[in-house]
Each structure stands twice: as structure tokens, then as C-alpha cells.
Amino acid sequence: MVGHELGHIKADHVLYTVLAKNIAGIVAMLGQATLGIGALLGQGLVLALNEWFRTAELTCDRAGLLCVQDIDPCIRAFMKLAGGASRLYAEMDQTEFMRQIREYEDADRSTLNKAYKILLTLSRSHPFPILRAKELDDWHGSGYRGIAGPAGLLGQ
């Protein structure tokens, strides 16, 4: 968790988050001043900002994995986030959780399911824990491909 939060700092998300929230506030004020028309027009910008927030979370999940160098505690953290109650953690099965991740991905075969998943996430600032676990597991399985550095892509 500390590595994740440090990822936000290192990636300058703090600055961008403040700017994004201010823009969202301006859009809301525009909506009030224009009887909702400004908010309607600014809704695309708000949706794009939410997409940025979700992508930033995935980036920082990677930073957390780089810090701990072990996928298991990362997956367990997402299991806890998805499960809700800490008293249920003892009953959670990591293998079953990973199976559910694959089922979540298989649900994309239907166009209706894809549209439904998009609609569920449009207004969220964070991806669902199961999606975060899937993305992090995929990245870990790729051998950390796509780590950008001063000399280009590392780890390839």
C-alpha cells in the first residue's frame, strides 16, 4: 500500500489530481450557471478525468508491485478490497479469486456485457479490485514489460 501511494507521488499524480478536481468543480459550477447545459457539455471531460483516475490507479498498483517484488501480497490486498469485511478474509481462496478474474475477462465475449461493464465503471475513480488484480497479474506475468525509463523501455 505504501508503494502504491509513493507511485502517485513519483508519477506526479498529486498535481494532476488537484487540477482534475478543480476542472470537475468548474464543470459543476458551469452546470449550475447554465441550467445544466454546461454540465451536460462538460460531462465528456468528467468521464475522461475518471478514466485518467482509473489508469493512474493501475500505474500505482504496478509501483506497489515493484516495491514488494511479490505478486501474492498484492493479490491478497485486492481480495480484501473486493471482499469488504476483514473477518471474511480467512475464508477467501486466492486460487478461486484468480479463477473469477478469468471469468470476468471471459464475460467480454458478448457486446452487451462489454457495454454493461463500461457503463458500470464510467463514473468510478478506481477500477474494480478484480480488474486491478487481473491487470497487475497480467503485467507480472509479462515480466514487467513496458517499464519506461530514461533509456526507453526496460525489462525487454
Secondary structure, DSSP 8 states (H G I E B T S, - for coil): -HHHHHHHHHTTHHHHHHHHHHHHHHHHHHHHHTTTHHHHHHHHHHHHHHHHHHHHHHHHHHHHHHHH--HHHHHHHHHHHHH--GGGGGG--HHHHHHHHHHHHHGGGSHHHHHHHHHHHTT-SS--HHHHHHHHHHHHHTTSTTEEETTEEE--
